[in-house]
Amino acid sequence: MVTLLWDLDGTLIDSMPVIGSCLNRTVQAYGEPALSDDEIRPLVGPELSLTLQKLIPEGKRVDVAEAKAMYRRFYRETMCSSPVFDGLVEVVDHFRSLGMNQFVATAKYQALAQEIIDAGPLQSRFTAVYGSEENGRLGNKVELLAHIHQQEGFEPANTLMIGDTVFDMEAARANNLTAIAVNWGYGDAEALRQAGAHFLVDSPAQLKDVIRTALDCGC
């Protein structure tokens, strides 16, 4: 059976405006200046603790768990307002009609990711939603994909990771999966290629042909 692992932020949903607003509210609460969109873009994807450690100076002796809890309070207020990228519902349904097994694989806290999927048009379209744990475990994409493999028993040769960041590409490669990079998210195309993307797609509709090609060639 073919398995598709979908990243969430920047791949399925356009979440940067919401994430950026919540990050800015959090860092400003600690006396730090607001970030520009260009500064926020590379912060969408990594596990939250790592992002907050970068943004809040070590000298302030901030409790990262406390900062994370603050961010999540802000995030819960608006997290379900992030729209699904145009065309993706139809594409996900297309792959379902072909009998493909589809999972969400995100560094986001799993409970929040599940709420977002359940509240929007992608509800009930995935076999399961996988994400990081409360303590940050599985926030590393390499470890997360290995965990999903252990839980679900998919065949790496027939499994494709679809994502928009170098973390997705590197994780796919590390787990011997086909790495498909999407160019509508928050990653840089050249960086995605250098990170090991087997394919780079510019629109959701292109995924149909690209995934067929990937499976035919055994990439």
C-alpha positions in Angstrom: 0.0 0.0 0.0 1.2 3.5 -0.8 1.6 5.8 2.2 1.6 9.6 2.1 3.0 11.6 5.0 1.8 15.2 4.9 3.5 18.1 6.8 0.9 20.5 8.2 2.1 24.2 8.4 3.0 25.5 5.0 2.0 22.3 3.2 -1.6 21.7 4.1 -2.5 25.0 5.7 -1.4 28.6 5.4 -0.6 29.2 9.0 2.2 31.7 8.9 0.0 34.8 9.7 -1.4 33.1 12.8 1.9 31.6 14.0 3.7 35.0 13.4 1.1 36.9 15.4 1.4 34.5 18.3 5.2 34.4 18.2 5.3 38.2 18.3 2.8 38.5 21.2 5.0 36.0 23.1 8.4 37.6 22.5 7.0 41.1 23.1 5.7 39.9 26.5 9.4 39.3 27.3 10.4 42.7 26.1 11.7 41.6 22.7 10.8 43.5 19.4 8.3 42.1 17.0 9.6 40.1 14.1 9.1 40.8 10.4 7.5 38.3 8.0 10.9 37.5 6.6 12.2 36.7 10.1 9.1 34.6 10.9 9.2 32.5 7.7 12.1 30.2 8.7 10.6 29.7 12.2 7.5 27.9 10.8 8.3 24.2 11.0 10.8 23.5 13.9 9.5 22.3 17.2 8.3 25.3 19.3 10.8 25.0 22.1 13.7 25.4 19.7 12.1 28.5 18.2 11.5 30.2 21.5 15.1 29.5 22.6 16.3 31.3 19.6 14.0 34.3 20.0 14.4 35.0 23.7 17.9 35.9 24.9 19.5 33.4 27.3 20.4 36.2 29.7 16.7 36.8 30.5 16.6 33.4 32.2 13.2 32.6 30.7 11.5 29.4 31.5 11.0 27.9 28.0 8.1 25.8 29.2 6.4 29.0 30.5 7.0 30.8 27.2 5.6 27.8 25.3 2.5 27.7 27.5 2.0 31.5 26.8 2.4 31.0 23.1 -0.1 28.1 23.1 -2.7 30.2 24.9 -2.4 32.8 22.2 -2.4 30.2 19.5 -5.5 28.4 20.7 -7.5 31.7 20.2 -6.9 31.7 16.4 -5.3 28.4 15.3 -8.3 27.1 13.5 -8.5 30.2 11.3 -5.6 29.1 9.1 -7.0 28.2 5.6 -6.2 25.1 3.7 -4.2 25.9 0.6 -6.4 26.0 -2.5 -6.8 22.7 -4.3 -5.5 20.5 -1.5 -8.8 19.1 -0.3 -9.5 17.8 -3.8 -5.9 16.3 -4.1 -6.2 14.6 -0.7 -9.6 13.2 -1.7 -8.1 12.0 -5.0 -5.4 10.0 -3.2 -8.0 8.6 -0.9 -10.0 7.4 -3.8 -6.9 5.5 -5.0 -6.7 3.7 -1.6 -3.6 5.5 -0.4 -2.9 5.6 3.3 -2.5 9.3 4.4 -1.1 10.7 7.7 -0.3 14.1 9.0 3.3 14.3 10.2 4.0 17.6 12.0 6.4 18.9 14.6 3.5 20.8 16.1 2.1 19.5 19.4 -0.1 16.6 18.4 -3.2 17.6 20.3 -3.3 21.0 18.6 -2.7 19.5 15.2 -5.6 17.2 15.7 -7.9 20.0 16.7 -6.9 22.0 13.6 -7.6 19.1 11.2 -10.9 18.2 13.0 -12.1 21.9 12.7 -11.5 22.3 9.0 -12.3 20.9 5.6 -9.6 18.1 6.0 -11.6 16.5 8.8 -11.7 12.7 8.7 -9.5 12.5 5.6 -6.4 11.1 7.4 -5.8 7.8 9.0 -4.1 9.5 11.9 -2.4 12.8 12.9 1.1 12.5 14.3 2.9 15.3 16.1 5.2 16.1 19.0 4.4 15.4 22.6 3.9 17.9 25.4 7.5 17.6 26.6 8.8 18.2 23.0 9.5 14.5 22.3 9.1 13.7 18.6 9.5 17.4 17.7 12.5 16.3 15.6 11.1 15.3 12.2 13.6 12.5 11.7 12.5 10.9 15.0 8.9 11.6 14.2 8.9 9.7 10.9 10.8 6.8 12.5 8.1 6.7 15.1 5.3 6.7 12.6 7.1 3.9 10.7 7.3 1.9 13.9 3.6 2.5 14.8 2.1 2.0 11.3 4.6 -0.5 9.7 4.5 1.2 6.3 6.9 0.1 3.5 9.6 2.9 3.0 9.9 2.1 -0.7 6.2 3.0 -1.1 6.1 5.9 1.3 6.4 9.6 0.3 6.9 12.6 2.6 5.3 15.9 1.4 6.6 19.0 3.0 7.8 22.6 2.6 10.9 22.8 4.7 14.4 21.3 4.8 13.5 19.5 8.0 10.9 17.5 6.0 13.3 16.7 3.2 16.1 15.7 5.6 13.8 13.5 7.6 12.5 11.8 4.6 16.0 11.0 3.4 17.1 9.8 6.8 14.2 7.4 6.8 14.7 6.2 3.2 11.4 7.8 2.0 10.7 9.7 -1.2 11.0 13.4 -0.4 8.5 15.7 -2.2 9.0 19.5 -1.6 6.1 21.9 -2.2 6.9 25.4 -3.4 3.8 27.1 -2.0 5.0 27.0 1.6 7.7 28.7 3.6 10.8 27.0 2.4 13.4 28.1 -0.2 13.3 26.1 -3.4 17.1 25.9 -3.7 17.5 24.9 0.0 14.9 22.2 -0.5 16.8 20.8 -3.4 20.0 20.8 -1.5 18.3 19.1 1.5 17.5 16.2 -0.8 14.1 16.7 -2.4 13.5 14.2 -5.1 10.8 16.4 -6.6 9.7 20.0 -6.3 6.1 20.9 -7.1 4.6 24.3 -7.6 0.9 23.6 -7.2 -1.3 21.0 -5.4 -2.6 19.7 -8.8 0.9 18.8 -9.8 1.1 16.3 -6.9 -1.0 13.8 -8.8 1.5 13.4 -11.7 4.6 13.7 -9.5 3.5 11.0 -7.1 2.6 8.7 -10.0 6.0 9.3 -11.5 7.8 8.8 -8.1 6.0 5.5 -7.6 6.7 4.3 -11.2 10.4 5.1 -11.0 10.9 3.9 -7.5 12.5 7.2 -6.5 
